[in-house]
Amino acid sequence: MAAHSQARHETTLTGSRPSPAREPEGAITGYLFKVIREQIPRTQEELAEDLGVDKSTLQGWESGRRPLSSTKAGNLVAMRRRLIRLGAPPTLVDMLSTAMDADLLLSEVLSANSAIIPLDEHPLGAWVLTRDTTHMIGWAVSGVLPGVVASCSTIPAARRGPVSSSPILEPGLRSRFFQNLRGAADAAERVSSEAALLRRQVWYLSSYDQEWNAADWFDGLRRRGALTTNPGWSPRWAEARSVAASLARQGDPTLLREFIDKSIADHDQAESANLNYWAHWLGLDRRPQKDDCFMTECTRPAWDATALLRELAVRLDRAVEYTDLYVHSIWALIISRRNLLDSDPYVAKELAGRVEVVLDDGSLSSESRRKLECVYYGLRAGGYSV
């Protein structure tokens, strides 16, 4: 009876029974390594000789059978430098560390069935993910190419034969990944703000599952009062932001627009939290964070406002489902930092070009259009119009 009870609890926490499918250990890192090799370019034989390893070792790295993370730290540093000297894009080489983090998280979520994991030790409940790590995981579970990889490489849309064009998991593993995610979220729902980080990161990663009806899921949570939030920042505020972003990713921007209007706009602490999170998400604040409390910092932020404006500006006309959040964040950032547009004329001119493109798009909400027009007139007044 006790064993049955424990098994039932384990299923509640993790969402599904183990699948016989083989779990990858270094699939994301291995595929990124292959992309790097092809950008140099080198064949497997050539690069193995350049790095002083056997071809079988290099093949093991690329397939994920021999995780690159198992390489001695000193050897890994030397290899990264060697790859750059051979002509590999430095940005992609730098992303190998991020890919290793993504592989570790992916493996831990997939193997969550093997033992009962306390919620405060769940891999998604003790570390705040960045965009690059999240997108690497998304690459493996949905095939969506991370922007940083796309900008530094040429990857064929489809390859001939059985060779994959992404590190995407096989269907059984993808199903287990998403089931385990939502199983953890179900268990975490019964816990207060202590599990807020776990819940919100689970919900956002779940939005990569196109077979998941996010709207119905979140409607159920709302009916149970699990998404209630008050104006101003709180752990629930951070959750609500992720829920709104998850629905926007799946094509419904309604909740995101409502969240901006009611839970960010005109609330100083929430405005600051939104910008702090952007800086962390985009990698401008490189401090590791174990929870969301860093969002509440309101004096002397650990990030550069000009750098944040640049990162938001270059994505403004490509944000698609998140356009409203980009527009509001750019508008709020400029208002909160005097003379920001004059701090880097190149960024201001770049922003002006993007603003004109987005203003020509008829899909903007009336509130986003109003804010973007304010930004546009500010740019014109400063002499930065295109």
VOSE-483022 format. One record per residue: residue in three letters; x, y, z of N, C-alpha, C, O, CB in turn. Coordinates in steps of 0.2 Angstrom, whole numbers, plus 2048, in hexadecimal, padded with zeros to 3 digits. Glycine has a CB too. Layout:
BEGIN
ALAXYZXYZXYZXYZXYZ...
***
This chain:
BEGIN
MET8047FA80080080080080480680080380B7FC7FB800806ALA80A80680480E80C80481280D7FE8138137FC81480B80AALA8148077FB8178087F481280B7EF81480F7EB81A8017F2HIS80C8097EF80780B7EA8068137EC8068177E78008087EBSER8068157F280581C7F480B8207F180A8267EE80481D7FBGLN81181D7F28178217F08178227E88188277E681D81E7F2ALA81581C7E581581D7DE8108227DB8118257D68148167DBARG80A8227DE8058277DC80882E7DE8068327D97FF8257E0HIS80B82F7E380E8367E48138387DF81383D7DD8118367ECGLU8178337DD81C8347D88198367D281C83A7CE82182E7D8THR8148337D08118347CA80E83B7CA80E83F7C580B82F7C8THR80B83D7D08088447D080D8497D080C84E7CC8058457D7LEU8138487D281984D7D281C84D7CB81D8537C981E84B7D7THR81D8487C88218487C281D8477BC81F8497B68268427C2GLY8178457BC8128457B681283F7B280D83E7AF81484A7B2SER81783A7B28168347AE81B82F7B08208317B48178367A7ARG81A8297AE81F8247AF8258247AA8248277A581B81D7AFPRO82A8217AC8308227A782F81E7A182B8197A083681E7AASER83182179B83081E79583781A79383C81C79582F824790PRO83681578F83C81178D84181578984681278883A80B78AALA83E81B78684381E78284982078584982278B83F82477FARG84F82078185582278485682A78585482E78185B820780GLU85882B78C85883378D85F83578B86483278B858834795PRO85E83B78786583E78586984178B86684478F86384377FGLU86F84178A87384478F87684B78D87884F79187983F791GLY87884B78687B85178487985377D87D855778882850784ALA87285277B87085377587085A77287285B76C868850774ILE86E85F77686E86677487586877387786B76E86B86A77ATHR87A86777888186977788486577188886876D88586777DGLY88285F77088585B76A88385E76488785F75F88385476BTYR87D86076387A86375D87D86A75C87F86B75687386375DLEU87E86E76188187476088887375E88B87775A880878767PHE88C86E76189286D75F89386C75889886E754895867763LYS88E86875588E86674E88D86C74A89086D74588986174DVAL88887174C88787774988E87B74888F87E74388287B74CILE89187B74E89887F74E89D87C7498A088074689A87F755ARG89D8757498A28727448A087473D8A58757398A286A745GLU89A87473C89887573589987D73389987E72D890873734GLN89988173889A8887368A188A7358A388F73289788C73CILE8A68857378AD8877368AF88772F8B388C72D8B188273APRO8AE88372B8AB87C72B8B087772C8B68777298A687B726ARG8AF87172F8B386B72F8AF86572F8A98657318B786B736THR8B185F72C8AE85972D8B08567348B48597378B1854727GLN8AD8517358AE84E73C8B584C73C8B884D7428A984873DGLU8B88497378BF8467378C484C7388C884C73C8C0843731GLU8C28527348C78577348C785B73B8CC85C73E8C585C72FLEU8C185C73E8C185F7458C385B74A8C785D74F8B9861746ALA8C285474A8C584F74F8CD85074F8D08507548C384874DGLU8D08507498D78517488D985874B8DE85874E8D9850741ASP8D585D7498D786474C8D78647538DB8687578D2869749LEU8D28607568D286175E8D685B7618D685B7678CA860760GLY8D985775D8DD8517608D984C7648DB8497698E2854765VAL8D384A7618CF8457648CD84075E8CE8417588C8848767ASP8CB83A7608C883575C8C28387588BE83B75B8C782E75FLYS8C18357528BA83774F8B58347538AF8377538BA834748SER8B582E7568B082B75A8AE8307608A88307628B282475CTHR8B38337638B28377688AE83D7668A983F7698B883A76CLEU8B08407608AC84675E8A584475C8A084875D8B0849758GLN8A483E75989D83C75789983B75D89383C75D89E835753GLY89C83976389983876989683E76C89183F76F89D83476ETRP89B84476B89984A76D89384D76988E84F76C89E84F76DGLU89384C76388E84F75F88784B75F88284E75F89084F757SER88784576188184176287E84176987884076A882839760GLY88284476D88084477488183E77888083E77E879846774ARG88483977588583377988B83477E88B83078388782D774ARG89083877C89583A78089584178289884577E89C83877DPRO89184378789084A78889784E78989B84C78C88C84B78FLEU89685478589C85878589E85B78C8A385C78E89B85E781SER89885B79189985D79789E85979C8A085B7A189385E79BSER89F8527998A384E79D8AA84F79C8AF84C79F8A184779BTHR8AC8537978B38557958B685979B8B285D79E8B385978FLYS8BC85879D8BF85B7A28BF8637A18C086579B8C78597A3ALA8BE8677A68BD86E7A58C38717A18C187579D8BC8717ACGLY8C98707A38CE87379F8CF8717988D08757948D58707A3ASN8CD86B7968CD86978F8C786C78C8C886E7868CC86178FLEU8C286D78F8BC87178C8BE87878A8BC87A7858B6870791VAL8C187B78F8C388278E8C88837888C78877848C6885794ALA8CC87E7888D187E7828CE87D77C8D08807778D7879784MET8C987877C8C68767768C187C7738C187D76D8C1870777ARG8BE8807788BA8867768BF88B7728BD88E76D8B788977CARG8C488C7758C98917728CB88E76B8CC8927668CF892776ARG8CD88876B8CF8857648CA88675F8CB8877598D187E765LEU8C38857618BE88575C8BD88C7598BC88D7538B788375FILE8BE89175E8BE89875B8C489A7578C389D7528BE89D761ARG8CA8977588D08987548CF89574D8D18987488D6896757LEU8CB89074D8C988C7478C48907428C388E73D8C7885748GLY8C18957458BC8997428B58987448B089A7408BC89773BALA8B48957498AD89474C8AA89A74F8AE89E7528AC88E752PRO8A489C74E8A18A27508A18A275889F89E75B8998A274EPRO8A58A775B8A68A876289F8A776689F8A476B8A98AE764THR89A8AA7638938AA7678918A376888E8A176D88E8AE763LEU89189F76288F89876389489476889189076B88F89575CVAL89A89576789E89276C89D89377389D88F7788A689376AASP89B89A77489989C77B89389977D8928987838998A477BMET88F89777888889477A88988D77C88488A77F883895774LEU88F88A77B88F88377E88E88278588B87D78789688077CSER89088778988F88679088788779288488379689288C794THR88488B78E87C88B78F87988578D87488379087A89178BALA87B88278787987C78587A87678A87587278B87C87A77EMET87F87678D88187179387C87279887986D79B888872795ASP87A87879A87587979F86E87779D86B8747A18758817A1ALA86D87879786687679486686E79486186B79686587978DASP86B86B79286B86479286A86179986785C79A87286178FLEU86D86479E86D8627A58668627A786385E7AA8718667AALEU8638687A685C8697A88578647A48528627A88598707A7LEU85886379E85485F79A85485879D84F85579E85685F793SER85A85679E85B84F7A185884E7A88558497A986384D7A2GLU8598537AC8568537B384E8537B384B84F7B78588597B7VAL84B8577AE8448577AD8418507AB83C84D7AD84185C7A9LEU84584D7A68438477A38448417A884083C7A884784579DSER8498417AD84A83C7B184683D7B884883A7BD85183B7B2ALA8428427B883F8447BF83A83E7C183883E7C783A84A7BEASN8398397BD8358347BF83982F7C483682B7C88328307B9SER83F82F7C384382A7C684382A7CE8458267D184A82A7C4ALA8428307D18428317D883D8377D983B83B7D58498337DBILE83A8377E083683D7E283A8437E383F8437E883283B7E8ILE83A8487DF83E84E7E083A8537E48348557E28408517D9PRO83D8557EA83985B7EE8398617E983D8627E583D85D7F4LEU8338647EA83286A7E583786F7E58398727E082B86D7E7ASP83A8707EB83F8757EC8468737E984B8777E98408777F3GLU84686D7E784C86A7E384B8697DC8508677D984F8647E7HIS84586A7DA8448697D384986E7CE8498747D083C86A7D1PRO84B86B7C985086F7C584D8767C385187B7C185386C7BFLEU8478767C284487D7C08418817C583E8867C483E87B7BBGLY84287F7CB8408837D18458867D58448897DA83C87E7D6ALA84C8857D38518877D785688C7D385B88D7D58558827DATRP85488D7CD8588917C88548957C38508927C085E88C7C5VAL85589B7C385289F7BE85589F7B785B8A17B68518A77C0LEU85189C7B285489B7AB8558A27A88518A77A984F8967A8THR8598A27A385A8A779E8578A67988558A07978618A979DARG8568AB7938538A978D8578A478985589F7868538B0789ASP85E8A47898628A078586189978786189478386A8A2785THR86189778E86189179085A88E78F85988878D862890798THR85589279084E89078E84D88F78784A88A785849896790HIS85089378284F89277B85388B779851888774852898777MET85988A77C85C88477B85887E77D85787977986388377FILE85487E78285087878484A87877F84887377D84D87978BGLY84787E77D84287E77884487B77284087876E840885777TRP84B87C77084D87976A84D87176A84B86E76585587B769ALA84E86E77084D86777084686477184585F76E851865776VAL84286877383B86677483686876F83086576F83886877BSER83886D76B83386F76683787075F83387175A830876768GLY83D87075F84187175884187975684487A75183D86E753VAL83F87D75B83F88575984788775A84A88675F83B88975ELEU84A88975585188B75585289175984F89775885388D74EPRO85689175E85889776285A89D75E85E89C75985D895768GLY8588A375F85A8A975B8628AA75B8648AB7568578AF75EVAL8658A876186C8A97618708A475C8758A675A86F8A9768VAL86D89E75C87089A75786F89B75087389B74B86E892758ALA86989E74F8678A074886B8A574586C8A673F85F8A1748SER86D8AA74A8708B07488788AF74687B8B37438708B574DCYS87A8A97488818A87488838A27438898A07438848A774ESER87E89F74087F89973C87A89873787589C73687E893741THR87B89473287789272D87588B72E87988672C87A893726ILE86F88973086D88273186788172C86288472C86A881738PRO86887C72886387A72385C87972685C87672C86587471FALA85787B72385087A72684F87272784B87072B84B87D721ALA85186E72285086772285686471F85986671A84A86571FARG85985E72285E85B71F85C85471C85785271E863859725ARG86085271785E84C71485F84671886484671C86184B70DGLY85B84171785C83B71B85A83B72285683F72386383971APRO85D83772685A83672D85E83C73285C83C73885C830730VAL86284072F86584573386084A73585D84D73186B848730SER86084C73C85B85173E85E85873D86485973D85A850746SER85A85C73C85C86373C85B86774285C86D742857867736SER85A86474885A86774E85B86175385B85B75285386A750PRO85D86375A85E85E75F85785B762857859768862860764ILE85285C75E84B85A76184B85376484D84F76084685C75CLEU84785276984684C76C84184876883D84A76584484D774GLU84284176983D83D76683683E76A83684076F83F835766PRO83183C76682A83D76982983B77082683F77482583B765GLY82B83577282A83277882D83677E82B83778382D82B779LEU83483977C83783D78183484478283484678783E83D77FARG83284777C82F84D77C82884D78182785178582D850775SER82484778081E84678382084678B81C84978F81A840781ARG82584278C82784179382984879682784979C82C83C794PHE82D84C79382F85279582985779782985979D834855790PHE82585779381F85C79481A85979A81885D79E81B85D78EGLN81985279A81584F79F8198507A68158527AB81484879EASN81F8507A68238517AC8238587AF8228597B582A84E7ACLEU82385C7AA8238637AC81C8657AF81C8687B48238687A5ARG8178637AC8108657AE80E8617B580A8637B980B8647A9GLY81185B7B58108577BC81385B7C181185B7C78138507BBALA81985E7C081D8627C58188687C781886A7CD8248647C3ALA81686B7C28118717C380B86F7C78098737CB80F8747BCASP80886A7C68028677CA8048677D18008697D58008617C7ALA80A8647D280C8637D980E8697DD80C86B7E281285E7DAALA81186E7D98138747DB80D8797DC80D87E7E08188787D7GLU8078787D980187C7DA7FF87C7E17FC8817E47FC87A7D5ARG8008767E57FE8767EC8028797F180187A7F77FD86E7EDVAL80887C7EE80D87F7F280C8877F180A8897EC81487D7F1SER80D88B7F680D8927F58128957F18148927EC80D8967FCSER81489B7F381989F7EE82089B7EE82489D7EA81A8A67F1GLU8218967F38278937F38298907EC82F88F7EA82888E7F8ALA82488D7E882588A7E282388E7DC82288C7D78208847E2ALA8228957DD8208997D88258997D28238997CC8208A07DALEU82C8997D38318997CE8308927CA8308927C48388997D1LEU82F88D7CD82E8867CA8288867C58288857BF82D8807CFARG8228897C881C8897C481D88D7BE81B88B7B881688C7C8ARG81F8937BF8208987B98248957B38238967AD82289F7BBGLN82A8927B582F8907B082C88A7AD82D8887A783588E7B3VAL8288857B18258807AE8208827A881F87F7A382287B7B3TRP81C8877AA8178897A681A88C79F81788B79A81288F7A9TYR81F8907A082289379A82588E79582488E78F82789879CLEU82988979882B88479482687F79182787D78B83087F798SER82087F79481B87B79281887E78B81587A78781587A797SER81988478B81688878581988677E81788777981788F786TYR81F88277F82287F77981E87977682087777182987D77AASP81A87677A81687177881087377580B87577881486C77FGLN81087276E80A87576A80487176B7FF87376880C875763GLU80586B76E7FF86676F7FB8687757F686577780185F76ETRP7FE86C7797FC86E7807F787477F7F987977C801870785ASN7F18737827EC8797827ED87D7887EA87C78D7E5876782ALA7F28827877F488678D7EE88A78F7ED88B7957F988B78BALA7E988D78B7E489178D7DF88D7927DD8907977E0893787ASP7DE8877907D98837957DD88179B7DA8827A17D787C791TRP7E388079B7E787F7A17E78847A67E58847AC7EF87D79FPHE7E888A7A37E98907A77E28937AA7E18967AF7EC8967A4ASP7DD8917A67D68937A87D488F7AE7D18917B37D18917A2GLY7D68887AE7D58847B47D98877BA7D68877C07D787D7B3LEU7DF8897B97E388C7BF7DF8927C17DF8947C77EA88E7BDARG7DD8977BD7D989D7BF7D389B7C37D289F7C87D88A17B9ARG7CF8967C17C98947C47CB8927CB7C78937D07C588F7C1ARG7D188F7CC7D388D7D37D68927D77D88917DD7D78877D2GLY7D78987D47DA89E7D77E289D7D87E58A17DB7D889E7DEALA7E58997D37EC8987D47F089D7D07F689E7D17EE8917D0LEU7ED8A27CC7F08A77C97EE8AE7CB7F08B37C87EE8A67C1THR7EB8AE7D17E98B57D47EF8B97D57F48B77D87E58B47DATHR7EF8BF7D37F58C47D57F28CB7D67ED8CD7D37FA8C47CFASN7F68CE7DA7F48D57DC7F98DA7D87FE8D87D67F58D77E3PRO7F78E07D77FC8E57D48028E57D88028E57DE7F88EC7D3GLY8088E77D480E8E77D78118E07D780E8DB7D580E8E97DETRP8188E07D981C8D97D881A8D57DE8198D77E38238DB7D8SER81A8CE7DC81A8C97E181C8C27DD81C8C37D78138C87E4PRO81D8BD7E081F8B77DD8198B57D881A8B27D28208B17E1ARG8138B67DA80D8B57D580D8BA7CF80B8B87CA8078B67D9TRP8108C07D08118C47CA8158C17C58148C17BF8148CB7CDALA81B8BE7C781F8BB7C381C8B57BF81D8B47B98268B97C6GLU8188B17C38158AC7C08108AE7BB80F8AC7B58118A87C5ALA80C8B47BC8078B67B880A8B97B18078B87AC8038BC7BBARG8108BC7B28148BE7AC8168B87A78158B87A181A8C27AESER8188B27AA81A8AC7A78138A97A38148A779E81D8A77ABVAL80E8A97A78088A77A48068AB79E8048A87998028A77AAALA8068B179F8048B67998088B47938068B478E8048BD79BALA80F8B47958148B278F8138AC78C8138AB78681B8B3792SER8118A779080F8A078D80A8A078980A89D78380E89B793LEU8048A378A7FE8A47868008A87807FE8A677A7F88A778AALA8048AD7808068B177B80A8AD7768098AD77080A8B777DARG80E8A97798128A477480E8A077081089E76A8178A0778GLN80889E77380489976F7FF89D76B7FA89A769800895774GLY8008A476B7FC8A77667F68AC7697F28AF7657F98A3761ASP7F58AC7707F08B07737F38B67777F68B477D7EB8AC777PRO7F48BC7747F78C17787F28C577D7F48C97807F98C6773THR7EC8C377E7E78C67827E98C77897E98CC78C7E08C3782LEU7EB8C178C7ED8C27937F48C67947F48C97997EE8BB796LEU7F88C578F7FE8C97907FD8D17907FF8D57948038C878AARG7F88D378B7F68DA78B7F38DC7927F48E27947F18DB785GLU7EF8D87947EB8D979B7F08DA7A07F08DE7A57E68D479CPHE7F58D57A07FA8D57A67FE8DC7A58008DF7AB7FF8CF7A5ILE8008DE79F8048E479F8008EA7A18038EE7A58068E5797ASP7FA8EA7A07F58F07A27F48F07A97F48F57AC7EF8F079ELYS7F38EA7AC7F08EA7B37F68E87B87F58EA7BE7EB8E57B3SER7FB8E57B68008E27BB8078E57BA80B8E47BE8008DB7BAILE8088E97B480F8EC7B380E8F47B38118F77B78128EA7ADALA80A8F67AF8098FD7AD8079017B48038FF7B78058FF7A8ASP80B9077B580990B7BA80B9087C180890B7C680290D7BAHIS80E9037C28109007C88189007C881B8FC7C580D8F97C9ASP81B9057CC8229057CC8268FF7CD82B8FD7C982590B7D0GLN8248FB7D28288F57D48278F07CE82C8ED7CD8258F27DAALA8218F07CB8208EB7C68248ED7C08278E97BC8198EA7C4GLU8248F37BE8288F67B882F8F47B98338F27B58278FD7B7SER8328F57BF8398F37C183A8EC7C083F8EA7BD83B8F67C7ALA8358E87C38368E17C28368DE7BB83A8DA7BA8308DD7C6ASN8328E17B78328DF7B08388E07AD83B8DC7A982C8E37ACLEU83B8E67AE8428E87AB8478E37AE84C8E17AA8438EF7ACASN8478E27B484C8DE7B784C8D77B48518D47B384B8DE7BFTYR8468D57B38458CE7B08488CE7A984B8C97A783E8CB7B1TRP8468D37A58498D379F8508D379E8538CF79B8468D979BALA8538D67A385B8D67A385E8D07A58638CD7A285D8DC7A8HIS85A8CC7A985D8C57AB85B8C07A58608BD7A38598C37B1TRP8558C17A38538BC79D8588BD7978598B879484C8BE79BLEU85A8C379585E8C478F8658C37918698C478C85C8CB78DGLY8678C279786E8C17998728C779A8788C779A8718BD793LEU86F8CD79B8728D379D8748D37A48798D67A686E8D979BASP8708D07A88728CF7AF8748C87B08708C47B186C8D17B4ARG87B8C77B187E8C07B087E8BD7B78818B87B88858C17ADARG87B8C07BC87B8BD7C38778B77C38718B87C187A8C27C8PRO8798B17C58748AB7C686F8AD7CB8708B07D08788A57C8GLN8698AB7CA8638AD7CE8608A67D085E8A27CC85E8B27CBLYS85F8A57D785C89F7D98548A07DA85189B7DB85F89D7E0ASP8528A67DA84B8A77DB8498AE7D784E8B17D48488A87E2ASP8438B07D78418B67D48418BD7D783F8C27D583A8B57D1CYS8448BC7DD8448C27E28498C87DF8488CE7E08478C17E8PHE84D8C67DA8528CB7D784D8D07D38508D67D28578C87D2MET8478CE7D18438D37CD8418D97D18408DE7CE83D8D07CBTHR8428D97D883F8DE7DC8458E47DD8438E97E083D8DC7E3GLU84B8E37DB8508E87DB84E8EE7D784D8EE7D28578E57D9CYS84E8F37DB84C8FA7D88518FF7D88509047D58468FC7DBTHR8578FE7DB85C9037DB8639007D88658FA7DA85E9067E2ARG8669047D486D9027D186C8FB7CE8708F77D18729027D6PRO8688FA7C98688F37C686E8F17C38738F57C18628F37C1ALA86F8EA7C38758E77C18758E67BA8788E17B78768E07C5TRP8728EA7B68728EA7AF8728F17AB8718F67AF86C8E67ACASP8748F17A58758F77A286F8F979E86D8F579A87B8F779DALA86C8FF79F86690179C8669017948628FF79086390779ETHR86C90479286D90478A86D8FD78786B8FC782874908789ALA8718F978B8718F278886A8EF7888698EB7838768EE78CLEU8668F078D8608ED78D85B8F07878588EC78485C8EE794LEU85C8F77868588FA78185A8F777A8568F6776859901781ARG8618F67798638F37738608EC77285E8EA76C86B8F2773GLU8608E877785E8E17768568E17758548DD77185F8DD77DLEU8538E577884B8E677784A8E87708458E676C8488EA77CALA84E8ED76E84D8F176784E8EC76284A8EC75D8528F7767VAL8538E87628558E475C8508DE75B84F8DB75685C8E175DARG84C8DD7608478D87608408DA75F83B8D675E8478D3766LEU83F8E175F8388E475F8348E275982E8E075A8398EB75FASP8378E27538338E074D8338D974C8308D67478358E4747ARG8368D57508368CD7508338CA7558328C475683D8CB74FALA8308CE75A82D8CB7608278C775F8258C276382C8D0765VAL8238C975A81D8C67588188C575E8158CA76081F8BF755GLU8188BF7618138BE7678148C276D8108C37718138B7768TYR81A8C576E81C8C977481D8D077281F8D47768228C6777THR81A8D376C81B8DA76A8198DF77081C8E37718178DB764ASP8138DD7738108E27788158E377E8158E87808098DF77ALEU8188DD78081C8DD7858238E17848258E578881E8D6788TYR8258E077E82B8E477B82A8EB77B82E8EF77D82D8E1774VAL8248ED7788228F47778228F777E8258FD77F81C8F5773HIS81E8F478381D8F77898248F878D8268FD7908198F378ESER8288F378C82F8F37908338F878D8378FB7918328EC78FILE8348F97878388FE7848359057868399097888388FE77CTRP82F90678682C90C78882D90E78F82F91379182490C787ALA82C90979382E90A79B83590B79C83790F7A082B90479ELEU83A90779884190879984390F79784791379B845903795ILE84091279284291979084091E79584392379684091A789ILE83A91D79783792279C83B9227A383C9277A682F92079DSER83D91C7A584091B7AB84891D7AB84B91E7B08409147AEARG84B91E7A58529207A58529267A085292679A85691A7A2ARG85492C7A48559327A085B93279B86092F79D8559387A5ASN85A93579685F93579186292E78E86792E78B865939794LEU85D92978F85F92378D86092278586591F78385A91D78FLEU85C92678185D92677A863929778866927773857929777ASP86692E77C86C93177A87292D77C87892F77A86C93877DSER87192878087792578287B92177D88191F77D875920788ASP87791F77887A91B77287691C76C87091976B87A913774PRO87892176887492376287391D75D86E91D75A87892975ETYR87791975D87791375887090F75A86C90D75687D90E758VAL87090E76186A90A76486490E76285F90B76086B90876BALA86491476385E91876285C91875B85691775985F920764LYS86091875685F91874F85C91174D85791074986591A74BGLU85F90C75085D90574F85690475185190174E861900753LEU85490775784D90775A84990A75684390875484D90A761ALA84B91075384691474F84491074983E91074784991B74CGLY84890D74684790874084290374283D90273E84D90573DARG84390074783E8FA7498378FD74B8328FA74A8418F674FVAL83790374E83190675082D90774A82790674A83290C754GLU83090A74582C90B73F82990573C82390573A83090F73AVAL82D90073C82A8F97398248F773D81F8F573A8308F4739VAL8258F774481F8F47488198F97488138F67488228F474FLEU81A90074781490474781090374080A90474081790B747ASP81490073B8108FF73580C8F97358088F77318158FF72FASP80D8F573A80A8EE73B8038F073E8028F374480E8E9740GLY7FD8EE73B7F78EF73E7F48EB7437EF8EC7467F28EF738SER7F98E67467F68E274B7F88E47527F68E17577FA8DB74ALEU7FB8EA7537FC8ED7597F68EF75D7F18F175A8018F3759SER7F68EE7647F08F07687F18F77687F68FA7677F18ED76FSER7EB8FA76A7EB90276A7EF9047707F390A76E7E390476CGLU7F09017757F590377B7FC90377880090777A7F38FF781SER7FE8FD7758058FC77380690276D80C90476D8068F5770ARG80190376980390876480490F7678089137657FD90875FARG80091176C80191777080891877380B91D7727FB918775LYS80A91277681191277981691377481B91677581290C77ELEU81590F76F81A90F76981B916766820918764819909764GLU81591976581592076281992576681C92976480E922761CYS81892476D81C92877282392777182792C77181A927779VAL82592177082C91F76F82E92276883492576882E91876FTYR82A92276382C92475D82D92C75D83292E75A827922758TYR82892F76082993776082F93976483293E76382393A763GLY83193576A83793676D83D93576984293976A837932774LEU83D93076584392F76184393575B84993775A84292875DARG83E93775983E93C75484094375784494675483793D751ALA83E94475D84094A76184894A76284B94F76283C94B767GLY84A94476385294476485694375E85C94375E85393E768GLY85294475885694375185893C74F85C93C74B85C948752TYR85493775285693075085192D74B85192774A85692D756SER84C93174884892D74384C92B73D85192E73C842932741VAL84992673A84D92373484C92772E84E92672984A91C733
***
